[in-house]
Amino acid sequence: MSLPSAAARPESGELPGRGAWRTLGRAALRLIMFWWLVTGLIVATQRSSFTRAVAAGLALAVAAFGLQLVWRTRDDTSPRGAQLAFVGGAFLWVFVQTAFYGGWIIGPDMPIPASSGPSPWLAIHALGATAWNEILSAAALGWCVAVYQRNPVGWLTLATFWGTDQLAKLNVFMGVANPGTHFLPEQLYFLIAYFGPQHNSLLLPVSVVVLGVLAAWLFRRVFRDAHAFRREANALLAWLLALAALEHLMLGLPVSVPLWDVFLQARGS
């Protein structure tokens, strides 16, 4: 992760490790609540065509606000600038995911090739089946990269969301014990044809370890950096990677974790 060094000033008289626990605690509380609530709302709003339409309208408003936040903070290297840029990138990802789960922007109809298990050919077809959503993700990420100046947190946030989501999809394609099919709304049932066998492939533990190591590296930087902006940015991205590692770990559990059951019940599942 590349963050500016000269623009962000260390807090006066503060040692690198001081304040790190406070920064991490604040970032954890905000991010975990965001992760749980937004995931649940995206699931719950698939209850009917009306709730899906309401979700689409709200997602468009959230996307517009996210674009504004990324633009407004593109040159802001204060801790608040890092927080707002993170929210901007996260809101753009909420829009991408809402468009996907609502069935608004997925991909072209793709024939499903006959296959007895995961294969590169099936992976290509699976990617094609969600191509429009991947293009939407790339467009949002490209815009964030194009406009940033000294504050890269917006595009780093969106890139982290997108990258960890691609890794999760690849793991589901290769095979996991708990692919979470009960989370899929009716309009996405066709994707189950691309899922791998319902047991964990070797890719899953490797994914968890890689995500965990990246998160630990950023956590370490939180304690070693005296610059408030970089410390805030690293804390937010570290927790995001840690949550991604947790989500991948849950894919490998033989039972479902009831974190979002209340939202599934609201959807009528």
C-alpha positions as CSV (number, residue, x, y, z in Angstrom):
1,M,0.0,0.0,0.0
2,S,1.5,3.3,-1.0
3,L,0.6,6.4,1.0
4,P,2.1,9.8,1.0
5,S,4.9,10.5,3.4
6,A,5.7,14.2,3.2
7,A,2.2,15.6,3.2
8,A,0.9,13.9,6.4
9,R,2.4,15.3,9.6
10,P,3.1,13.3,12.7
11,E,1.1,14.4,15.7
12,S,3.2,16.8,17.8
13,G,5.5,14.9,20.2
14,E,3.7,11.6,19.6
15,L,5.6,8.4,19.4
16,P,4.8,6.0,16.5
17,G,2.9,3.5,18.7
18,R,1.0,5.9,20.8
19,G,-2.6,6.2,19.9
20,A,-2.5,3.1,17.7
21,W,-4.9,1.1,19.9
22,R,-7.4,4.0,19.9
23,T,-7.1,4.3,16.1
24,L,-7.6,0.5,15.6
25,G,-10.5,0.3,18.1
26,R,-12.3,3.2,16.4
27,A,-11.7,1.7,12.9
28,A,-12.8,-1.8,14.0
29,L,-16.1,-0.6,15.5
30,R,-17.0,1.4,12.4
31,L,-16.0,-1.2,9.9
32,I,-17.5,-4.2,11.6
33,M,-20.9,-2.4,11.9
34,F,-20.7,-1.3,8.3
35,W,-19.8,-4.8,7.1
36,W,-22.6,-6.5,9.1
37,L,-25.3,-4.0,8.4
38,V,-24.7,-3.4,4.7
39,T,-24.4,-7.1,3.9
40,G,-27.6,-7.7,5.8
41,L,-29.5,-4.9,4.1
42,I,-28.4,-6.0,0.6
43,V,-29.7,-9.5,1.4
44,A,-33.0,-8.3,3.0
45,T,-33.9,-6.0,0.2
46,Q,-34.2,-8.9,-2.2
47,R,-37.6,-9.7,-0.7
48,S,-39.7,-8.4,-3.7
49,S,-39.4,-6.4,-6.9
50,F,-40.5,-3.4,-4.9
51,T,-37.8,-3.7,-2.2
52,R,-35.3,-4.3,-5.0
53,A,-36.3,-1.1,-6.8
54,V,-36.1,0.8,-3.5
55,A,-32.6,-0.6,-2.9
56,A,-31.6,0.3,-6.5
57,G,-32.7,3.9,-5.9
58,L,-30.9,4.1,-2.6
59,A,-27.8,2.5,-4.1
60,L,-27.7,5.2,-6.8
61,A,-27.9,7.9,-4.1
62,V,-25.1,6.2,-2.1
63,A,-23.0,5.9,-5.3
64,A,-23.4,9.7,-6.0
65,F,-22.4,10.5,-2.4
66,G,-19.4,8.1,-2.7
67,L,-18.2,9.8,-5.8
68,Q,-18.5,13.1,-4.1
69,L,-16.5,11.9,-1.1
70,V,-13.7,10.5,-3.2
71,W,-13.5,13.7,-5.2
72,R,-13.6,16.0,-2.2
73,T,-10.9,14.1,-0.3
74,R,-8.6,13.4,-3.3
75,D,-6.0,15.9,-1.8
76,D,-6.9,15.6,1.9
77,T,-4.2,13.9,3.9
78,S,-5.7,14.4,7.3
79,P,-7.1,11.4,9.4
80,R,-10.6,12.7,8.6
81,G,-9.7,12.7,4.9
82,A,-8.7,9.0,5.2
83,Q,-11.9,8.2,6.9
84,L,-14.1,10.0,4.3
85,A,-12.2,8.6,1.4
86,F,-12.7,5.1,2.8
87,V,-16.4,5.7,3.1
88,G,-16.5,7.0,-0.4
89,G,-14.8,3.9,-1.8
90,A,-17.0,1.6,0.4
91,F,-20.2,3.3,-0.9
92,L,-19.2,2.8,-4.5
93,W,-18.8,-0.9,-3.6
94,V,-22.2,-1.0,-2.0
95,F,-23.6,0.3,-5.3
96,V,-21.8,-2.4,-7.3
97,Q,-23.0,-5.2,-5.0
98,T,-26.5,-3.9,-4.9
99,A,-26.6,-3.8,-8.7
100,F,-25.3,-7.4,-8.7
101,Y,-27.6,-9.0,-6.1
102,G,-30.6,-7.1,-7.3
103,G,-30.1,-8.6,-10.7
104,W,-29.8,-5.2,-12.4
105,I,-26.2,-5.4,-13.7
106,I,-24.9,-9.0,-13.9
107,G,-23.7,-10.2,-17.3
108,P,-24.8,-11.7,-20.6
109,D,-26.5,-15.1,-20.8
110,M,-23.8,-17.7,-21.1
111,P,-24.2,-21.3,-22.0
112,I,-23.0,-23.6,-19.2
113,P,-20.5,-26.1,-20.6
114,A,-20.8,-29.7,-19.5
115,S,-18.1,-30.4,-16.9
116,S,-17.6,-32.9,-14.1
117,G,-15.7,-30.4,-12.0
118,P,-13.8,-27.0,-12.0
119,S,-12.0,-26.3,-15.2
120,P,-10.5,-23.2,-16.9
121,W,-13.2,-23.3,-19.5
122,L,-16.0,-23.2,-16.9
123,A,-14.1,-20.4,-15.1
124,I,-14.2,-18.3,-18.2
125,H,-17.9,-18.9,-18.6
126,A,-18.5,-18.0,-15.0
127,L,-16.6,-14.7,-15.5
128,G,-18.6,-14.0,-18.6
129,A,-21.9,-14.6,-16.7
130,T,-21.0,-11.6,-14.4
131,A,-19.1,-9.5,-17.0
132,W,-21.3,-6.4,-16.8
133,N,-20.8,-6.2,-13.1
134,E,-17.1,-6.6,-13.4
135,I,-17.0,-3.8,-16.0
136,L,-19.0,-1.6,-13.6
137,S,-16.4,-2.4,-10.8
138,A,-13.5,-1.6,-13.2
139,A,-15.2,1.7,-14.2
140,A,-15.7,2.8,-10.6
141,L,-12.1,1.8,-9.7
142,G,-10.7,3.6,-12.7
143,W,-12.5,6.8,-11.9
144,C,-11.2,6.7,-8.3
145,V,-7.6,6.1,-9.6
146,A,-7.9,8.9,-12.2
147,V,-9.1,11.6,-9.8
148,Y,-6.9,11.0,-6.7
149,Q,-3.9,13.3,-6.0
150,R,-2.4,12.8,-2.6
151,N,-5.0,10.7,-0.9
152,P,-5.3,7.2,-2.5
153,V,-7.5,5.7,0.2
154,G,-10.7,5.8,-1.9
155,W,-9.3,3.7,-4.7
156,L,-7.3,1.4,-2.3
157,T,-10.6,0.7,-0.5
158,L,-12.5,-0.1,-3.6
159,A,-9.6,-2.2,-5.0
160,T,-9.5,-4.2,-1.7
161,F,-13.2,-4.9,-1.8
162,W,-13.0,-5.9,-5.4
163,G,-9.9,-8.0,-5.1
164,T,-11.1,-9.9,-2.0
165,D,-14.5,-10.5,-3.7
166,Q,-12.7,-12.0,-6.8
167,L,-10.7,-14.3,-4.5
168,A,-13.9,-15.4,-2.8
169,K,-15.6,-16.1,-6.1
170,L,-12.5,-18.2,-7.2
171,N,-12.7,-20.2,-4.0
172,V,-16.4,-20.9,-4.5
173,F,-15.6,-22.0,-8.0
174,M,-12.8,-24.3,-6.9
175,G,-14.9,-25.7,-4.1
176,V,-15.7,-24.8,-0.5
177,A,-17.7,-26.5,2.3
178,N,-20.1,-23.6,2.7
179,P,-20.6,-21.7,-0.5
180,G,-23.5,-19.7,1.0
181,T,-26.1,-20.6,-1.6
182,H,-28.9,-19.6,0.8
183,F,-27.7,-16.0,0.4
184,L,-28.4,-16.0,-3.3
185,P,-31.7,-14.3,-4.4
186,E,-33.8,-16.0,-7.0
187,Q,-32.4,-14.0,-9.9
188,L,-28.9,-15.3,-9.2
189,Y,-29.7,-19.0,-8.8
190,F,-28.2,-19.7,-12.2
191,L,-24.7,-19.0,-10.7
192,I,-24.9,-22.2,-8.7
193,A,-24.2,-24.1,-11.9
194,Y,-20.6,-22.7,-11.7
195,F,-20.0,-23.7,-8.1
196,G,-17.3,-26.2,-7.3
197,P,-17.7,-29.4,-5.1
198,Q,-18.9,-28.8,-1.6
199,H,-15.6,-29.5,0.1
200,N,-12.6,-27.2,0.6
201,S,-9.9,-27.0,-2.1
202,L,-6.3,-26.2,-1.2
203,L,-6.9,-22.6,-2.4
204,L,-9.0,-21.8,0.6
205,P,-6.4,-22.1,3.4
206,V,-3.8,-20.3,1.2
207,S,-6.3,-17.5,0.7
208,V,-7.0,-17.2,4.4
209,V,-3.2,-17.1,5.2
210,V,-2.4,-14.5,2.5
211,L,-5.2,-12.2,3.6
212,G,-4.2,-12.7,7.3
213,V,-0.6,-11.9,6.5
214,L,-1.5,-8.7,4.6
215,A,-3.8,-7.6,7.4
216,A,-1.0,-8.3,10.0
217,W,1.4,-6.3,7.9
218,L,-0.9,-3.3,7.9
219,F,-1.6,-3.7,11.6
220,R,2.1,-3.6,12.2
221,R,2.4,-0.4,10.2
222,V,-0.3,1.2,12.4
223,F,1.9,0.8,15.4
224,R,5.1,1.9,13.7
225,D,3.9,5.0,11.9
226,A,3.6,8.4,13.7
227,H,1.7,10.0,10.8
228,A,-1.9,10.2,11.7
229,F,-3.2,10.0,8.1
230,R,-1.3,6.9,7.3
231,R,-2.1,5.3,10.6
232,E,-5.8,5.9,10.1
233,A,-5.7,4.6,6.5
234,N,-3.7,1.5,7.4
235,A,-6.0,0.7,10.3
236,L,-9.1,0.8,8.1
237,L,-7.6,-1.3,5.3
238,A,-6.1,-3.7,7.8
239,W,-9.5,-4.4,9.4
240,L,-11.0,-4.7,5.9
241,L,-8.5,-7.5,5.0
242,A,-9.0,-9.1,8.4
243,L,-12.8,-9.3,7.7
244,A,-12.1,-10.7,4.3
245,A,-10.0,-13.4,5.9
246,L,-12.8,-14.1,8.3
247,E,-15.3,-14.4,5.4
248,H,-13.1,-16.8,3.6
249,L,-12.7,-18.8,6.8
250,M,-16.5,-19.0,7.1
251,L,-16.6,-20.4,3.5
252,G,-14.7,-23.4,4.8
253,L,-16.9,-24.2,7.8
254,P,-19.3,-27.1,7.4
255,V,-22.1,-25.1,9.1
256,S,-23.5,-21.6,8.4
257,V,-22.7,-18.9,10.9
258,P,-26.0,-17.2,11.9
259,L,-24.7,-13.6,11.6
260,W,-27.3,-12.5,9.1
261,D,-30.2,-14.8,9.9
262,V,-32.4,-11.8,10.9
263,F,-31.9,-10.3,7.4
264,L,-32.6,-13.7,5.7
265,Q,-35.8,-13.9,7.7
266,A,-36.8,-10.4,6.6
267,R,-36.2,-11.5,3.0
268,G,-38.5,-14.4,3.6
269,S,-35.8,-17.2,3.3
